[in-house]
């Protein structure tokens, strides 16, 4: 089993920055990749960014390219999402997710169905 604990959310003005953190514990050796997803009220859950543990391959949604950066600290089993130039449209609950090694593929980093473990979600609110 893998447990994911998120931190770093909050309220920020448009144009500001936030950094989200997600610490993984338990059977972390079973993780192939970790990702960030978000869900706004009345909307479907969508990928924000993802990264593989071994090769560091990344995926970014078009809406966040150039503004968000995903990174990982392998020794700490922690993944980060640095969010800059935030917009009101970024307001959502952000979820950290883990992809199991047995189904891992760099071609699936953006696919929500490929992730097996999920954090509790953390609110990010961007005011205009």
ABEGO torsion letter per residue (X at the ends): XBBBBBBGBEBBBBGBBBBBBBBBBEBAAABABBBBBBBBBGBBBBBABBBBAAAGBBBBBAAABGABBBBBBAAAGBBBBBBBGBBAAABBBBBBBBBBAAABBAAAAABAAABABBBAEBBBBBBX
